[in-house]
Amino acid sequence: MNISESLAHLRELRTTLPAALAAETDPLTRAHGVGEIIAELGKLEDELKEVRRPAVAELRAQGYTVRALAAELDLSPARIDQISKGRRA
């Protein structure tokens, strides 16, 4: 699955998952389901950050400035600096 396909799948989930969870009649089951999904999203976010960090480092090594990367990635220069230094935020 390429990046475009992964994004399309994620966007589809974003539109269908909340409604599916809201349709669950048992509030305990619904709350557990939401909690499990939030936990998985946190893990996914951590894993994605570990993919982005070396990509940013590679771009910096190629000569991109912090400001240029910030503009390209729609992030602040401070955030690019944090990513470059391996800081989590």
C-alpha distances in whole Angstrom, upper triangle without the diagonal:
4,7,8,6,6,10,10,10,12,15,15,16,18,20,20,20,24,25,24,26,29,30,30,34,35,35,34,31,30,31,29,26,26,27,24,21,23,23,19,19,21,20,16,18,20,17,15,19,19,16,18,21,21,19,22,24,23,24,27,28,27,30,28,31,30,31,29,26,27,28,24,22,25,26,30,31,32,28,27,30,29,26,27,30,27,29,27,28
4,6,5,6,9,10,11,12,14,15,17,18,20,21,22,25,26,26,27,30,31,32,36,37,36,36,33,31,32,31,28,27,28,26,23,24,24,21,19,21,20,16,18,19,16,14,17,18,14,16,19,19,17,19,22,20,21,24,25,24,27,25,28,27,28,26,23,24,24,21,19,22,23,27,28,29,26,25,28,27,24,25,28,26,27,26,27
4,5,5,6,9,10,10,12,14,15,16,18,20,20,23,25,25,26,29,30,31,35,36,35,35,32,30,31,30,27,25,26,24,21,22,22,19,17,19,18,15,15,17,15,12,15,16,13,13,17,17,15,17,20,19,19,22,23,23,25,23,25,24,25,23,20,21,21,17,16,18,20,23,25,26,23,21,25,24,21,22,25,23,25,23,24
4,5,5,6,9,10,11,12,14,15,17,18,20,22,24,24,26,28,29,30,34,35,35,35,32,30,31,30,27,26,27,26,22,23,24,21,19,21,21,17,18,20,18,15,18,19,16,16,20,20,18,20,23,22,21,24,26,25,27,25,27,26,26,24,21,22,21,18,17,18,21,24,26,28,25,23,27,27,23,25,28,26,27,26,26
4,5,5,6,9,10,11,12,14,16,16,18,21,22,22,24,26,27,28,32,33,33,33,30,28,29,29,25,24,26,24,21,22,23,20,18,21,20,17,18,20,18,16,19,20,17,18,22,22,20,22,25,24,24,27,29,28,30,28,30,29,30,27,25,25,25,22,20,22,23,27,29,30,27,26,30,29,26,27,30,28,29,27,27
4,5,5,6,9,10,11,12,14,15,16,19,21,20,21,24,25,26,30,31,30,30,28,26,26,26,22,21,23,21,17,18,19,16,14,17,16,13,14,17,15,12,16,17,15,16,19,20,18,20,23,23,23,26,28,27,29,27,29,28,28,26,23,24,24,21,18,20,22,25,27,28,24,24,27,26,23,25,27,25,26,24,24
4,5,5,6,9,10,10,12,14,15,17,19,20,21,23,25,26,30,31,30,30,28,25,26,26,22,21,22,21,17,18,20,17,14,17,17,13,14,17,15,13,16,18,15,15,19,20,18,20,23,23,22,25,27,27,28,26,27,26,26,24,21,21,21,19,16,17,19,23,25,26,23,22,26,25,22,24,27,25,25,23,23
4,5,5,6,9,10,11,12,14,16,18,18,20,22,23,25,28,30,29,30,27,25,26,26,22,21,23,22,18,20,21,18,16,20,20,16,17,20,19,16,19,21,19,19,23,24,22,24,27,27,26,29,31,30,32,29,31,29,29,28,25,25,24,22,19,20,22,26,28,30,26,26,29,29,26,28,31,29,29,27,26
4,5,5,6,9,10,11,11,15,16,16,17,20,21,22,26,27,27,27,24,22,23,23,19,19,21,19,15,17,19,16,14,18,18,14,16,19,17,16,19,21,19,20,23,24,23,25,28,28,27,30,32,32,33,31,33,31,31,30,27,27,27,24,22,22,24,28,30,31,27,27,30,29,26,29,31,29,29,26,26
4,5,5,6,9,10,10,13,15,15,16,18,20,21,25,26,25,25,23,20,21,21,17,16,18,17,13,14,16,13,11,14,15,12,13,16,15,13,17,19,17,18,21,23,21,23,26,26,26,29,31,31,32,29,31,29,29,28,25,24,25,22,19,20,21,25,27,28,24,24,28,26,24,26,29,26,26,23,23
4,5,5,6,9,10,12,14,15,16,18,19,21,25,26,25,26,24,21,22,22,19,17,20,19,15,16,18,16,14,17,18,15,15,19,18,16,19,21,20,20,23,25,23,24,28,28,27,30,32,32,33,30,31,29,29,28,25,24,24,22,20,20,21,25,28,28,25,25,29,28,25,28,30,28,28,25,24
4,5,5,6,8,11,12,12,14,16,17,19,22,24,24,25,22,20,21,22,18,17,20,19,15,17,19,17,15,19,20,17,18,21,21,19,22,24,23,23,26,28,26,28,31,31,31,33,36,35,37,34,35,33,33,32,29,28,28,26,23,23,25,28,31,32,28,29,32,31,29,31,34,31,31,28,27
4,5,5,5,8,10,10,11,14,15,16,20,21,21,22,19,16,18,18,14,13,16,15,11,13,16,13,12,16,17,14,16,19,19,17,20,23,22,22,26,28,26,28,31,31,31,33,36,36,37,34,35,33,33,32,29,28,29,27,24,24,25,28,31,31,28,29,32,30,28,31,33,30,29,26,25
4,6,6,7,9,11,11,13,15,17,20,21,20,21,19,16,17,18,15,13,16,15,12,12,16,14,12,15,17,15,15,19,19,17,20,23,22,22,25,27,26,27,30,31,30,33,35,35,36,33,34,32,31,31,28,26,27,25,22,22,23,26,29,29,26,27,30,28,26,30,31,29,28,25,23
4,6,7,8,9,11,12,14,16,19,21,21,22,20,17,18,20,16,15,18,18,14,16,19,17,15,19,21,18,19,23,23,21,24,26,25,25,29,31,29,30,33,34,33,36,38,38,39,36,37,34,34,33,30,29,29,27,25,24,25,28,32,32,29,30,33,32,30,33,35,32,32,28,27
4,6,6,6,9,10,11,13,16,18,18,20,17,15,17,18,14,13,17,16,13,15,18,17,16,19,21,19,20,23,23,22,25,27,27,27,30,32,31,32,36,36,36,38,40,40,42,39,39,37,37,36,33,32,32,30,28,27,28,31,35,35,31,33,36,34,32,35,37,34,33,30,29
4,5,5,6,8,10,11,15,16,16,17,14,12,13,14,10,10,13,13,10,12,15,14,13,16,18,16,18,21,21,21,23,26,25,26,29,31,30,31,34,35,35,37,40,40,41,38,39,37,37,36,33,32,32,31,28,27,28,31,34,34,30,32,34,32,30,34,35,32,31,28,27
4,5,5,6,9,10,13,15,14,15,14,10,12,13,10,9,12,13,10,12,15,15,14,17,19,18,19,22,23,22,24,27,27,27,30,33,32,33,36,37,36,38,41,41,42,39,39,37,37,37,34,32,32,31,28,27,28,30,34,33,30,32,35,32,31,34,36,33,32,28,26
4,5,5,6,9,12,14,14,16,14,11,13,15,12,12,15,16,14,15,19,18,17,21,22,21,22,26,26,26,28,31,30,31,34,36,35,36,39,40,40,42,44,44,45,42,43,40,40,39,37,35,35,34,31,30,31,34,37,37,33,35,38,36,34,38,39,37,35,32,30
4,5,5,7,10,12,13,15,12,9,12,14,10,11,14,14,12,15,18,17,17,20,22,21,22,25,26,25,28,30,30,31,34,36,35,36,39,40,40,42,45,45,46,43,44,41,41,41,38,37,37,36,32,32,33,35,39,38,35,36,39,37,35,39,40,37,36,32,31
4,5,5,9,10,10,11,9,6,9,10,7,7,11,12,10,12,15,15,15,18,20,20,21,24,25,25,27,29,30,30,33,35,35,36,39,40,40,42,44,45,46,43,43,41,41,41,38,36,37,36,32,32,32,34,38,37,34,35,38,35,34,37,38,35,34,30,29
4,5,8,10,9,12,10,7,10,12,10,10,13,15,13,15,18,18,18,21,23,23,24,27,28,27,30,32,32,33,35,38,37,38,41,42,42,44,47,47,48,45,45,42,42,42,39,37,38,37,34,33,33,35,39,38,35,37,40,37,36,40,40,38,36,32,31
4,6,9,10,13,11,8,12,14,12,12,16,17,16,18,20,20,21,24,25,25,26,29,30,30,32,35,35,35,38,41,40,41,44,45,45,47,49,50,51,48,48,45,45,45,42,40,41,40,37,36,36,39,42,41,38,40,43,40,39,43,44,41,39,35,34
4,6,7,9,7,6,10,11,9,11,14,15,14,17,19,19,20,23,24,24,26,29,29,30,32,34,35,35,38,40,40,41,44,45,45,47,50,50,51,48,49,46,46,46,43,41,42,41,38,37,37,40,43,42,39,41,43,40,39,43,43,40,39,35,34
4,6,9,8,7,11,12,12,13,16,17,17,19,22,22,23,26,27,28,29,32,33,33,35,37,38,39,41,44,44,45,47,49,49,51,53,54,55,52,52,49,49,49,46,45,45,44,41,40,40,42,46,45,41,44,46,43,42,46,46,43,41,38,36
4,6,5,6,9,10,11,12,14,15,17,18,20,21,23,25,26,27,28,31,32,33,35,37,38,39,41,43,43,44,47,48,49,50,53,54,55,52,52,49,49,50,47,45,46,45,41,41,40,42,46,44,41,43,45,42,41,45,45,42,40,37,35
4,5,5,6,8,10,10,12,14,15,16,18,20,21,22,24,25,27,29,30,31,33,35,36,37,39,42,42,42,45,47,47,48,51,52,53,50,50,47,47,47,44,42,43,43,39,38,38,40,43,41,38,41,43,40,39,43,43,40,38,34,33
4,5,5,6,8,10,10,12,14,15,16,18,20,21,23,24,26,27,29,30,32,34,35,36,38,40,41,42,44,46,46,48,50,51,52,49,49,46,47,48,44,42,44,43,40,39,38,40,43,41,38,40,42,39,38,42,42,38,36,33,32
4,6,5,6,9,10,10,12,14,15,16,18,20,21,22,24,26,27,28,30,32,33,34,36,39,39,40,42,44,45,46,48,50,51,48,48,45,46,46,43,41,43,42,38,38,37,39,42,41,37,40,42,38,37,41,41,37,36,32,31
4,5,5,6,9,10,11,12,14,15,16,18,20,21,22,25,26,27,29,31,32,32,35,37,37,38,41,42,43,44,47,48,49,46,46,43,43,44,41,39,40,39,36,35,34,37,40,38,35,37,39,36,35,39,39,36,34,31,29
4,5,5,6,9,10,11,12,14,15,17,19,20,21,23,25,26,27,29,30,31,33,36,36,37,39,41,41,43,45,46,47,44,44,41,42,42,39,37,39,38,35,34,33,35,38,36,33,35,37,34,33,37,37,34,32,28,27
4,5,5,6,9,10,11,12,14,15,17,18,20,21,23,24,26,28,29,30,32,35,35,36,38,40,41,42,44,45,47,44,44,41,42,43,39,38,39,38,35,34,33,35,38,36,33,35,37,34,33,36,36,33,31,27,27
4,5,5,6,9,10,11,12,14,16,16,18,20,21,22,24,26,27,28,30,33,33,34,37,38,39,40,42,44,45,42,43,40,41,41,37,36,37,36,33,32,32,34,37,35,32,34,36,33,31,35,35,32,31,27,26
4,5,5,6,9,10,10,12,14,15,16,19,20,21,22,25,26,26,28,31,31,32,35,36,37,38,40,42,43,40,40,37,38,38,35,33,34,33,30,29,29,31,34,32,29,31,33,30,29,33,33,30,28,24,23
4,5,5,6,9,10,11,13,14,15,17,19,20,21,23,25,26,27,30,31,31,33,35,36,37,39,41,42,39,39,36,37,38,34,33,34,34,30,30,28,30,33,31,28,30,32,29,28,31,31,28,26,22,22
4,5,5,6,9,10,11,12,14,16,17,18,20,22,23,24,26,29,29,30,32,34,35,36,38,40,41,39,39,36,37,38,34,33,35,33,30,30,29,31,33,32,28,30,32,29,27,31,31,27,26,22,22
4,5,5,6,9,10,10,12,14,15,16,18,20,21,22,24,27,27,28,30,32,33,34,36,37,39,36,36,34,35,35,31,30,32,30,27,27,26,28,31,30,26,28,30,27,26,29,29,26,25,21,21
4,5,5,6,9,10,10,13,14,15,16,19,20,21,22,25,26,26,29,31,31,32,35,36,37,34,34,31,32,33,29,28,29,29,25,25,24,26,28,27,23,25,27,24,23,27,27,24,22,18,18
4,5,5,6,9,10,11,13,14,16,17,19,20,21,24,25,26,28,30,31,32,34,35,37,34,34,31,33,33,30,28,31,30,26,26,25,27,29,27,24,25,27,24,22,26,26,22,21,17,17
4,5,5,6,9,10,11,12,14,16,17,18,20,22,23,24,26,28,29,30,32,34,35,33,33,31,32,32,29,28,30,28,25,25,24,26,29,27,24,25,27,24,22,25,25,22,21,18,18
4,5,5,6,9,10,10,12,14,15,16,18,21,21,22,24,26,27,28,30,31,33,30,30,28,29,29,25,24,26,25,21,21,21,23,25,24,21,22,24,21,19,23,24,20,19,16,16
4,5,5,6,9,10,11,13,15,15,17,19,20,21,23,25,26,27,29,30,32,29,29,26,28,28,25,23,26,25,21,21,20,22,24,22,19,20,22,19,17,21,21,18,16,13,13
4,5,5,6,9,10,11,13,14,16,18,19,20,22,24,25,26,28,30,31,29,29,27,29,29,25,24,27,26,22,23,21,23,25,24,20,21,23,19,17,20,21,17,17,13,14
4,5,5,6,9,10,11,12,14,16,17,18,20,22,23,24,26,27,29,27,28,25,27,27,23,23,25,23,19,20,20,22,24,23,19,20,22,19,17,20,21,17,17,14,15
4,5,5,6,9,10,10,12,15,15,16,18,20,21,22,24,26,27,24,25,22,24,24,20,19,22,20,17,17,16,18,20,19,16,16,19,16,14,17,18,15,14,11,11
4,5,5,6,9,10,11,13,15,15,17,19,20,21,23,25,26,24,24,22,24,24,21,20,23,22,18,19,17,19,20,19,15,16,18,15,12,15,16,12,12,9,10
4,5,5,7,9,10,12,13,15,16,18,19,21,22,24,25,24,25,23,25,24,21,21,23,21,18,20,19,21,22,21,17,17,19,16,14,16,17,13,14,12,14
4,5,5,6,9,11,11,12,15,16,17,18,20,21,23,21,22,20,22,21,18,18,20,18,15,16,16,18,19,19,15,15,17,15,12,15,16,13,14,12,13
4,5,5,6,9,10,10,12,14,15,16,18,20,21,19,20,17,19,19,16,16,18,17,13,15,14,16,16,16,12,12,14,12,8,11,12,9,10,8,10
4,6,5,7,9,10,11,13,15,16,17,19,21,19,20,18,21,21,17,18,21,19,16,18,17,18,19,18,15,14,15,13,10,11,12,9,11,10,12
4,6,6,7,9,11,11,13,15,16,17,19,18,19,18,20,20,16,17,19,17,14,17,16,19,19,19,15,14,16,15,11,12,14,11,14,13,15
4,6,5,6,9,10,11,12,14,15,17,15,16,14,17,16,12,13,16,14,11,14,13,15,15,15,12,10,13,12,8,10,12,10,12,12,13
4,5,5,6,9,10,11,12,14,16,14,15,13,16,16,12,13,16,15,12,15,13,15,14,14,11,9,10,9,6,6,9,7,9,10,12
4,5,5,6,8,10,10,12,14,14,15,14,17,17,13,15,18,16,14,17,16,18,17,17,14,12,13,12,9,8,10,9,12,13,16
4,5,5,6,9,10,11,13,12,14,13,16,14,11,13,15,13,11,15,14,16,16,17,14,11,13,13,10,9,12,12,14,15,17
4,5,5,6,9,10,11,9,10,9,12,11,8,10,13,11,10,13,12,13,12,13,11,8,10,10,7,6,10,10,13,14,15
4,5,5,6,9,10,9,11,10,14,13,11,13,16,14,13,16,15,16,14,15,13,10,10,11,8,6,9,9,12,14,17
4,5,5,6,9,9,12,12,15,14,11,14,17,14,14,18,17,18,16,18,16,12,13,15,12,9,12,13,16,18,20
4,5,5,7,6,9,10,12,10,8,12,13,11,11,15,15,16,14,16,15,11,12,14,12,10,13,14,17,19,20
4,5,5,5,6,8,11,10,8,11,13,12,13,16,15,15,12,14,14,10,10,13,11,8,11,13,16,18,19
4,5,7,9,11,14,13,12,15,17,16,16,19,18,19,16,18,17,13,13,15,14,10,13,15,18,20,22
4,6,9,12,14,12,11,15,16,14,16,19,19,19,17,19,19,15,15,18,16,13,16,18,21,23,24
4,6,9,11,10,10,13,15,14,15,18,18,18,15,17,18,14,14,17,16,13,16,18,21,23,24
4,7,8,6,6,10,11,10,12,14,14,14,12,15,15,11,12,15,14,12,15,17,19,21,22
4,5,5,6,8,10,10,12,14,13,12,9,12,13,10,10,14,13,11,14,16,18,20,20
4,6,5,6,9,10,10,12,10,9,6,8,9,6,7,10,10,9,12,14,15,17,17
4,5,5,6,9,10,10,9,8,5,9,10,8,9,13,13,12,15,17,18,19,18
4,5,5,6,9,10,10,10,8,12,12,10,12,15,14,13,17,19,19,21,20
4,5,5,6,8,8,9,8,11,10,7,10,12,11,11,14,16,17,18,17
4,6,5,6,5,5,5,8,8,6,9,11,11,11,14,16,16,16,15
4,6,5,7,8,8,12,11,10,13,15,14,15,18,19,20,20,19
4,6,8,10,11,14,13,11,14,16,14,15,18,19,20,20,19
4,5,9,10,12,10,9,13,14,12,13,17,17,17,17,16
4,7,9,12,10,10,13,14,13,15,18,18,18,17,16
4,7,8,6,7,10,11,10,13,15,15,15,14,13
4,5,5,6,9,10,11,12,14,15,14,14,12
4,5,5,6,9,10,10,12,14,14,15,13
4,5,5,6,9,10,11,12,11,12,11
4,5,5,6,8,10,10,9,9,8
4,5,5,6,9,10,10,11,11
4,5,5,6,9,9,11,11
4,5,5,6,5,7,8
4,5,5,6,7,9
4,6,8,10,12
4,6,9,11
4,6,10
4,6
4
